[in-house]
Every structure is written in structure tokens, then in C-alpha cells.
Amino acid sequence: MSEITYVRGDATAPRGKGVKLIAHVCNDLGGWGKGFVLAVSRRWPEPEAAYRRWHRERAGNDFGLGAVQFVQVGPYVWVANMVGQRGMRTGSKGVPVRYEAIDTALGSVAERAVELGASVHMPRIGCGLAGGSWSRIEPLIEQRLVGRGISVTVYDYGEGPVAHRG
């Protein structure tokens, strides 16, 4: 059984050979302006433009919690915009992360990764501004991706040792 590989670095510069799919979590309000999406936009304009168009035209498409939009940004690199948080702020209904939506989205990411023969790369999805807990998200990744034999690398950005749980 394979497992998640944890590395220090930038998920927008995925390591390794072959096709790579970078997965990250977006909100359901059409907002793109804080957190990991800024790193994505610094590298490629297409994912933000596609996400904003997808949200703007949501009356006629599948935009919503659990949906995923795949955007090709290079010959061997794709970005998966996963709608996995309701709103952007912690309020009376708790933190914005929606574990069920992330679980559903990871299922779609797994399907596309298998089709493309891709490895999957991500920051600690849902754990930054979305307010989620890695101990709830990691098992979803293990079940949906690793369990299907898909290679997954999680990138920790910044200083200090790479923590495996939290």
C-alpha cells in the first residue's frame, strides 16, 4: 500500500516526472484572493480565470460544493479547482471547510488522475483559511487517492520540520 509523501516546498512547483495534477480547495462564493490560490495565480493565470468564469456561469453548469474544475496549465500539469468550502469566514455555522465536499471532489480528482496517469500534488488542503483539520482530511486522501494506487505528495511551505499529523 502506498502512502502520502510529505515534503517541504511549493505545491505549484510539483516534483517528479510525468503528468501532475495540483489539487486545491476553493470556496463556493466565487472569491479567489487569499491563501494558496495566490501562489497558483502567480504561476498561471488560467485557473483563476476559469474558476471565476465557472462561478459566473454557475446557473448553467455544475459549480457547487463537491464539484471540481480541471484546468490544464502546461503539457504535463493540470490544476484541480475543488469547491470544498462554504463561504470564506468562520461564523455561527463553524469553519468554512466542508469535509463531505472535499471527499466528493477527491473522488473526481482520483478519476481524472487515473485517466491522465497523473500523480497528485497539493498543499494541506482545507487546513489554511478553510479552517479544517488535517486529521479529518488525510484519511479522505488515503481512501480516495492512495487507496487507488495514485501517488500523492503533500507540500508544507515555510520553516520547521514537516509534521505528519495535526
C-alpha contacts under 8 A as a table, 3 or more apart, distances in Angstrom:
res1	aa1	res2	aa2	distance
1	M	146	V	7.78
1	M	147	G	7.39
1	M	149	G	7.55
2	S	146	V	6.17
2	S	147	G	7.69
2	S	149	G	6.61
2	S	151	S	7.35
3	E	142	E	7.17
3	E	146	V	6.11
3	E	151	S	7.62
3	E	152	V	7.42
4	I	142	E	7.31
4	I	146	V	7.07
4	I	151	S	7.23
4	I	152	V	5.22
4	I	153	T	5.84
4	I	154	V	6.98
5	T	152	V	6.26
5	T	153	T	4.70
5	T	154	V	6.16
6	Y	153	T	5.83
6	Y	154	V	4.90
6	Y	155	Y	6.05
6	Y	156	D	7.37
6	Y	162	V	6.99
6	Y	164	H	7.30
7	V	153	T	7.14
7	V	154	V	6.30
7	V	155	Y	5.11
7	V	156	D	6.20
7	V	162	V	6.86
8	R	155	Y	5.49
8	R	156	D	4.76
8	R	157	Y	5.82
8	R	158	G	7.34
8	R	162	V	6.62
9	G	13	A	7.95
9	G	155	Y	5.49
9	G	156	D	5.82
9	G	157	Y	5.15
9	G	158	G	7.43
10	D	13	A	5.51
10	D	14	P	7.13
10	D	123	P	7.86
10	D	155	Y	6.08
10	D	156	D	7.23
10	D	157	Y	5.94
11	A	14	P	5.34
11	A	22	I	7.09
11	A	121	H	6.22
11	A	122	M	5.50
11	A	123	P	5.85
11	A	154	V	7.47
11	A	155	Y	5.48
12	T	22	I	7.18
12	T	39	A	6.91
12	T	40	V	6.21
12	T	43	R	7.33
14	P	20	K	7.17
14	P	22	I	7.71
14	P	121	H	6.38
17	K	20	K	8.00
18	G	76	Y	6.59
18	G	118	A	6.77
18	G	119	S	7.68
19	V	76	Y	4.45
19	V	77	V	5.89
19	V	78	W	7.97
19	V	116	L	6.95
19	V	117	G	6.67
19	V	118	A	4.58
19	V	119	S	6.49
20	K	76	Y	6.13
20	K	77	V	4.94
20	K	78	W	6.33
20	K	118	A	5.07
20	K	119	S	5.03
20	K	120	V	5.89
20	K	121	H	6.96
21	L	77	V	5.90
21	L	78	W	4.74
21	L	79	V	5.67
21	L	80	A	6.77
21	L	113	A	6.96
21	L	118	A	6.22
21	L	119	S	6.15
21	L	120	V	4.80
21	L	121	H	6.05
22	I	77	V	7.54
22	I	78	W	6.15
22	I	79	V	4.70
22	I	80	A	5.92
22	I	120	V	5.87
22	I	121	H	4.69
22	I	122	M	5.53
23	A	79	V	6.00
23	A	80	A	4.65
23	A	81	N	6.54
23	A	82	M	7.01
23	A	109	V	7.69
23	A	120	V	6.91
23	A	121	H	6.19
23	A	122	M	5.15
23	A	123	P	7.91
23	A	125	I	7.88
24	H	36	F	7.66
24	H	37	V	7.99
24	H	79	V	7.86
24	H	80	A	6.36
24	H	81	N	5.87
24	H	82	M	5.97
24	H	122	M	6.16
24	H	123	P	7.02
24	H	125	I	5.75
24	H	126	G	7.99
25	V	81	N	6.25
25	V	82	M	4.81
25	V	83	V	5.77
25	V	84	G	5.45
25	V	85	Q	7.16
25	V	102	I	7.75
25	V	125	I	5.97
25	V	126	G	6.17
26	C	31	G	7.97
26	C	32	W	7.50
26	C	81	N	6.26
26	C	82	M	5.68
26	C	83	V	4.76
26	C	84	G	5.96
26	C	85	Q	6.40
27	N	30	G	6.61
27	N	31	G	6.64
27	N	32	W	8.00
27	N	83	V	5.52
27	N	84	G	6.14
27	N	85	Q	4.62
27	N	86	R	5.75
27	N	87	G	5.74
27	N	88	M	6.56
28	D	31	G	7.69
28	D	63	F	7.97
28	D	64	G	6.06
28	D	65	L	6.44
28	D	83	V	6.04
28	D	84	G	7.50
28	D	85	Q	6.29
28	D	86	R	5.46
28	D	87	G	5.92
29	L	55	H	7.63
29	L	86	R	7.52
29	L	87	G	5.83
29	L	88	M	7.84
30	G	51	Y	7.36
30	G	52	R	6.02
30	G	55	H	5.42
30	G	56	R	7.57
31	G	52	R	7.87
32	W	37	V	6.53
32	W	38	L	7.88
32	W	48	E	7.00
32	W	52	R	7.93
33	G	37	V	6.64
33	G	38	L	6.24
34	K	37	V	6.32
34	K	38	L	6.04
34	K	129	L	7.94
35	G	38	L	5.96
35	G	39	A	7.66
35	G	128	G	7.23
35	G	129	L	6.69
36	F	39	A	5.33
36	F	40	V	6.54
36	F	123	P	7.73
37	V	40	V	4.88
37	V	41	S	6.09
37	V	48	E	7.82
38	L	41	S	5.09
38	L	42	R	6.13
39	A	42	R	5.12
39	A	43	R	6.55
40	V	43	R	5.39
40	V	44	W	6.06
40	V	45	P	7.86
40	V	47	P	7.50
41	S	44	W	5.06
41	S	45	P	5.24
41	S	46	E	7.82
41	S	47	P	7.21
41	S	48	E	6.44
42	R	45	P	7.30
44	W	47	P	6.86
44	W	73	V	6.75
45	P	48	E	5.95
45	P	49	A	6.42
46	E	49	A	5.16
46	E	50	A	5.91
46	E	71	V	7.09
46	E	73	V	6.80
47	P	50	A	5.15
47	P	51	Y	6.00
47	P	71	V	5.92
47	P	73	V	7.78
47	P	79	V	6.78
47	P	81	N	7.33
48	E	51	Y	5.07
48	E	52	R	6.09
49	A	52	R	5.26
49	A	53	R	6.16
50	A	53	R	5.14
50	A	54	W	5.98
50	A	71	V	7.35
51	Y	54	W	4.97
51	Y	55	H	6.17
51	Y	69	Q	7.47
51	Y	81	N	7.10
52	R	55	H	5.18
52	R	56	R	6.04
53	R	56	R	4.99
53	R	57	E	6.05
54	W	57	E	5.34
54	W	58	R	5.90
54	W	61	N	7.41
54	W	63	F	6.49
55	H	58	R	4.94
55	H	63	F	6.27
57	E	60	G	5.89
57	E	61	N	6.70
58	R	61	N	5.05
58	R	62	D	6.68
58	R	63	F	5.30
58	R	64	G	7.97
62	D	67	A	6.55
63	F	67	A	5.94
63	F	68	V	7.89
63	F	83	V	7.82
64	G	67	A	5.60
64	G	83	V	6.34
65	L	83	V	5.04
65	L	84	G	5.67
65	L	85	Q	7.05
65	L	86	R	7.35
65	L	98	R	7.97
65	L	101	A	5.34
66	G	82	M	6.77
66	G	83	V	5.45
66	G	84	G	5.92
66	G	100	E	7.41
66	G	101	A	3.91
66	G	102	I	5.98
66	G	103	D	7.46
66	G	104	T	5.18
66	G	105	A	4.79
67	A	82	M	6.06
67	A	83	V	5.58
67	A	101	A	7.64
67	A	104	T	7.54
67	A	105	A	5.74
68	V	80	A	6.28
68	V	81	N	5.49
68	V	82	M	4.46
68	V	83	V	6.31
68	V	105	A	5.81
68	V	108	S	6.89
68	V	109	V	7.54
69	Q	80	A	5.64
69	Q	81	N	5.06
69	Q	82	M	6.60
70	F	78	W	6.56
70	F	79	V	5.76
70	F	80	A	4.62
70	F	81	N	6.40
71	V	78	W	5.48
71	V	79	V	5.16
71	V	80	A	6.42
71	V	81	N	7.79
72	Q	75	P	7.54
72	Q	77	V	6.14
72	Q	78	W	4.26
72	Q	79	V	6.32
73	V	77	V	5.71
73	V	78	W	5.56
73	V	79	V	7.00
74	G	77	V	4.91
74	G	78	W	6.92
80	A	109	V	7.21
82	M	102	I	7.19
82	M	105	A	5.88
83	V	101	A	7.04
83	V	102	I	7.32
83	V	105	A	7.34
84	G	97	V	6.12
84	G	98	R	5.51
84	G	99	Y	7.18
84	G	101	A	5.04
84	G	102	I	4.91
84	G	105	A	7.49
84	G	126	G	7.38
85	Q	88	M	7.33
85	Q	96	P	4.93
85	Q	97	V	4.24
85	Q	98	R	5.19
85	Q	101	A	7.58
85	Q	126	G	7.64
85	Q	130	A	6.32
86	R	96	P	4.96
86	R	97	V	6.43
86	R	98	R	6.71
87	G	96	P	5.81
88	M	96	P	5.89
88	M	129	L	7.58
88	M	130	A	6.98
89	R	95	V	6.81
89	R	96	P	6.11
89	R	130	A	7.81
90	T	93	K	7.36
90	T	94	G	5.35
90	T	95	V	4.37
90	T	96	P	5.91
90	T	131	G	7.74
91	G	94	G	5.26
91	G	95	V	6.70
95	V	130	A	6.39
95	V	131	G	5.37
95	V	132	G	7.05
96	P	130	A	5.02
96	P	131	G	6.47
96	P	132	G	7.84
97	V	126	G	5.93
97	V	130	A	4.80
97	V	131	G	6.13
97	V	132	G	5.54
98	R	101	A	5.38
98	R	102	I	6.39
99	Y	102	I	5.05
99	Y	103	D	6.05
99	Y	136	R	7.61
99	Y	137	I	7.11
100	E	103	D	5.00
100	E	104	T	6.22
101	A	104	T	5.12
101	A	105	A	6.05
102	I	105	A	4.98
102	I	106	L	5.97
103	D	106	L	5.16
103	D	107	G	6.45
103	D	140	L	5.92
103	D	141	I	7.90
103	D	144	R	7.52
104	T	107	G	5.19
104	T	108	S	6.75
105	A	108	S	5.16
105	A	109	V	6.26
106	L	109	V	4.82
106	L	110	A	6.06
106	L	140	L	7.69
106	L	141	I	7.02
106	L	144	R	6.13
106	L	145	L	7.25
107	G	110	A	5.11
107	G	111	E	6.44
107	G	144	R	5.63
107	G	145	L	7.56
108	S	111	E	5.11
108	S	112	R	6.35
109	V	112	R	5.20
109	V	113	A	5.98
110	A	113	A	5.03
110	A	114	V	6.17
110	A	144	R	6.50
110	A	145	L	5.50
110	A	148	R	7.69
110	A	150	I	7.45
111	E	114	V	5.30
111	E	115	E	6.31
112	R	115	E	4.96
112	R	116	L	6.07
113	A	116	L	5.14
113	A	117	G	5.62
113	A	118	A	4.72
113	A	119	S	6.59
113	A	120	V	7.11
113	A	150	I	7.37
114	V	117	G	4.98
114	V	118	A	6.53
114	V	150	I	7.48
115	E	118	A	7.78
118	A	150	I	7.65
119	S	150	I	6.10
119	S	151	S	4.95
119	S	152	V	6.08
119	S	153	T	7.99
120	V	150	I	7.20
120	V	151	S	6.18
120	V	152	V	4.80
120	V	153	T	6.40
121	H	152	V	5.80
121	H	153	T	4.87
121	H	154	V	5.96
121	H	155	Y	7.50
122	M	125	I	6.70
122	M	152	V	7.94
122	M	153	T	6.52
122	M	154	V	5.08
122	M	155	Y	6.12
123	P	154	V	5.41
123	P	155	Y	4.85
123	P	156	D	6.32
123	P	157	Y	7.93
124	R	127	C	5.84
124	R	128	G	7.50
124	R	134	W	7.06
124	R	154	V	6.39
124	R	155	Y	6.98
124	R	156	D	7.17
125	I	128	G	7.32
125	I	137	I	7.70
126	G	129	L	7.31
126	G	130	A	5.12
126	G	131	G	6.52
126	G	132	G	5.16
126	G	133	S	7.47
126	G	134	W	7.81
126	G	137	I	7.59
127	C	130	A	5.80
127	C	131	G	5.15
127	C	132	G	4.34
127	C	133	S	5.69
127	C	134	W	6.25
128	G	131	G	5.63
128	G	132	G	7.12
132	G	136	R	7.70
132	G	137	I	7.75
133	S	136	R	5.47
133	S	137	I	6.53
133	S	166	G	6.81
134	W	137	I	4.89
134	W	138	E	5.62
134	W	165	R	6.69
134	W	166	G	5.48
135	S	138	E	5.68
135	S	139	P	7.16
135	S	165	R	6.27
135	S	166	G	5.71
136	R	139	P	6.30
136	R	140	L	7.27
137	I	140	L	5.27
137	I	141	I	6.54
138	E	141	I	5.18
138	E	142	E	6.25
139	P	142	E	4.88
139	P	143	Q	6.02
140	L	143	Q	5.13
140	L	144	R	5.90
141	I	144	R	5.32
141	I	145	L	5.43
141	I	146	V	6.57
142	E	145	L	5.71
142	E	146	V	4.67
142	E	147	G	5.81
143	Q	146	V	6.17
143	Q	147	G	5.00
143	Q	148	R	7.71
144	R	147	G	6.04
144	R	148	R	6.75
145	L	148	R	5.34
145	L	149	G	6.73
145	L	150	I	5.31
145	L	151	S	7.59
145	L	152	V	7.32
146	V	149	G	5.08
146	V	150	I	5.06
146	V	151	S	6.39
146	V	152	V	6.78
147	G	150	I	7.32
156	D	162	V	6.70
163	A	166	G	7.37
